[in-house]
């Protein structure tokens, strides 16, 4: 990065605007780390086409990156039992063990991986309980900070799927429950069975199909956790609207895209993933970028 971009390290930027309390009692930095990309090896597909089938090709480098993330102020790490068939959880457990309760780990259950290209929702309550028990073992913990239902399974009643997670919560094995890729209607139905502390949906400046969910979760005090938060199209070019606003605020386009999400609502907690330490530091620098209401509106109008 050049000298005129925002950078950060440690927790000096974790003021009240940069922290959200998930479930009211779990304070997290408003930029977390999505660990899905710490899988597979060079030359494998990336983005939505990524297989996420095996552990990282360079495990020591992945461990260093995760620990660097903590040093930069990240204290929410996101993974899933389906990422590399559990290897993602094992990687986080090893990397974050020295930090204990200083960091929170979110994981997900409810997706089968019969092959590298298949993701099959399975919401059988017994399966959800079994997978949670396996996640507890891999993570080396007695309680998961935030457990998402990776996808709702239309073959089982929502009440049964959420009921399984609620039972685990009542047993002390799960602190907070989350949902992933849900509509407002599905969220409302789920909350009839269990309290939902976080929703993780695909959302970024260029893909705002879940605007109603963002608004609803804000009203309910639920964390909204966008995945693929920096995905940008042609508008992200050097003469595009994102770059123009980035120059105005002295930030990079990626930082500006993240700052737009942070401005979207105080409950929004993006989880950008990266395998690069420089990109990691760049992402965290977005915490120090402040957009005016006018700049926020200009970006929203220009990238529609």
N, C-alpha and C positions, 0 to 999 in steps of 0.2 A: 504494500500500500504506500501511497505517497504521504508526505508529511501533513497534508491538509485534510486527511480523513480522521475520523474518530477512532480511537483505540482505547481499550480498557484492560485492566487486570485486577485480580482479586475481587473484593466486594465493595470498593469505594463508591460504586454507583448504585448500590442497593438501597436507595431511599424509598419512601413510601410509594412513589409512582412506579417503581421497578420491582415491586414484590406483590404477589397475590397469595392469599391464604386459601388453599384448596380445602373445601369442606369446612372452612372457618378456622381450622387449627393447624394446617400444614403450610407454612410459609415457603414459597419458592420464588426464585428469581424469574422474572417474566420472559427470559429467553432460556429455554432448556436445551437439551441435546437429544436428537433422535438417532438412536444407535443402529437403525436398520441397515445403513450403508456399510457398517463394519462387518461385511460378510463377503464371501466369494473372493475372487482374485482379479488381477489385471486382465483386461480384455473381456471380462464378463459384462453382460448388459447392465445399464444403469437406469436410474429414474423408474418410471412405472413398469419398465420391462425387466427390472432386476430380478434375478432368481432368488436371492437370499436363501441359498440352499446349504452352503458350507461356511465354516468359520473363516475369519480373515486370513489371507495368505501370509501376512506379516503380523503375527500375533504380538510380538514385543512392541511394534510401532503402534498398534491399536491400543495397547495398555497405556503407553506413554501419552497418546492423544487424549484418552479419557481422563487421565490424571491431570493433564494440562488444562482440560476443561474445568475441573474443580478449582484449580489455581486461578482461572479466569473469572470465577464467580458462579459457574453453573452448579446448581444443586438439585436439578430435576433431570433424570435420565430416563429415556423411554425405550422400551424394547417389547418383545412378545415371545411367547413360547414357540410360535411358528417361525421365527427368524432363525434360520440355519438349524432347525429341529432342536432348539434349546441351547445351541452353542452361544447364541447371543446373550442369554441370561447368564451362562457360566462366565463369559468374558466380563460382563459388568460386575459380577460377584468378585472376581479376582482383582479387577482394577480398583474397585471402590471400597474394598475391605478395610483399608487403613483409615477411612474417613467416618465410618460408623454412622451415627445419626446426623452427621453434618449434611448428608445427601439423601435424597428420596429417589426411589426407583419405581417407575410405573411399568407394568407388564400387561399382557393381554392373553386371554384364552378364548377358544371358540372357533378356531380354524384348523381344519385338517390339511396336511401337506403330503398327499400321496405321491407327488412327483415334483420336480423343480419348477414346473410351470402351472401347477394347480394349487388353488386356495379354495377350500370347500368349507363353508360354514357348517358347524355342528353344535347345536345348542342343547343336546340331551343333558339334563341336569347332572346325571352321574358322571358324564364325560367332563363337564365343566369343573366339577369337584375334583376329579382325578387329576386333571391338568393343573389345577391350582396347587394341589399337593406336590406335584412334580416341580412346579415353578418355585415353590417354597424351598425345596431341597436344592435346586440348582442355584438359587440366589443366596442360599445359606442364611436364611432368616426365618423367624417364627411368625412374622407378619409382613404382608406386602403393603406398601404405602398406598398404592393406587392400582387397582385391578380393573382393567377394561374388559367388557365383553367385545371381542374383536369385531364380530358381526352378529346381528340378530339373525336367527335361523327361522325362516317362515314355517318350518315343519314342526315347531314346538311353540306353545303359547308363551308370550312374552313374560307372563307372570311366573311360569315355571323356570325360565332361564334366569330372570332376575332373582327369583326365589332362591336358586342355588347359591348365587353370590351373596345374597342377604344372609343366608344361613352361615356361610363362611365368615361373614363380617361379625355376626353375633357370637361366633366361636372365638373371635379374636385373631383370626388368621388373615383378615383383610381390614385395612384401616378405612379406605374410601373406595367407592365403586364408580366406574366410568363406563361410557358407551362410545362406540366408534362408528362413524358413517351412519348417522341417524337423522331423521326428520324431526320437526317439532312434535308432530303427532306421535311418533314412536317414543320420543322422550317423555311426553306427558303420560303415555300409557305405562312406561317403565317405572315412572315415579310413583305410581299407585302401589307398587310392590316394594320398592327399595329407594332410599335416598341416592340421588345421582350427584356426584361432586364435580365431575368433569365430562366434557364431550370432546372427542377428537375426530374432526372431519377434515377432508381436503378443502383448503381455503387459502387464497392468496389474492393479491391485487388484481390478477388477471382472471381468476376463477372464483366468483363470488356467489355461486349458486346456493350456498348455505347462509346467505344474509339473514333469513328469518330465524335460523338457529342461533346465530350470533346475538341477535336482539333478544331472543327468548332467554338464553342462558344468562345474559347480563341482568335481565329483570329478576331472575331466580337466584342470582349470586353463584352461578355455576361457572367453573373455569371452562373457557373455550380454547382448545389446543389445536391450532392449525398444523396439519402435516403438509409437506411440500410447500412451505410458506414463502419461498423465494422464487418459485416457478414463474418465469416471465417470458413473454414472446417478443415479437419484433419491436414492441414499444420500449424495450429495454436497450435499444441501440444507442450509440453515442450521441445522436441528435433527437432521441425520443423523450417523452415527457418525464420518465423516471430520472434520466440522466440530467435533464434541465433542473429539476428540483434538487437533485443530489448536489449539483454545483452551487445552488443557492445556499444550502445548509452546510456545505463543506464535508460531505459524506460520499460514500460510494453508492452506486445504484442498488446493490444488495442491501446495504444498511438502510437506504431510504425505503425500500420495499418492506423491510422488517419494521421500520419506524412507522410506516403507514398502518401496519397491523396493530402495533402497540397503541397508536392513536385511536384505532377503531373502537376500543373499549378497554377499561381498566382490568377486565377479567380475561383478556386475550393473552395467551402464553404460547408463542410460537416455539417449535422444536426443530430448528434446522439441523440437518445432519451433514457431516463432512468428514473426509479422511485427511484433510489438510489443516495443519496447525495455523497457518496464516489465515485461512478462511474462517477457522474457528474464532480467532481473535477479531477478525473483521466483523463477524456476526455479533459478537458480544459488544462491539463498539456501537451497535445500533441503540443500545440502552441510553446512550448519551446524545442521541439525535432527537431534536424536538421539531416537529412540523407545526406550522401555524394551521388554524382551521382552514384558511384559504388554500394553503398548499395541499392539505389533505383532500379538500373538495376538488381541486384541480386534477389531482392524480385519479381520484375516483371517476371523474367525468371523462378524462382522457383515455383511461384504460377500462373500457366497458365491453 
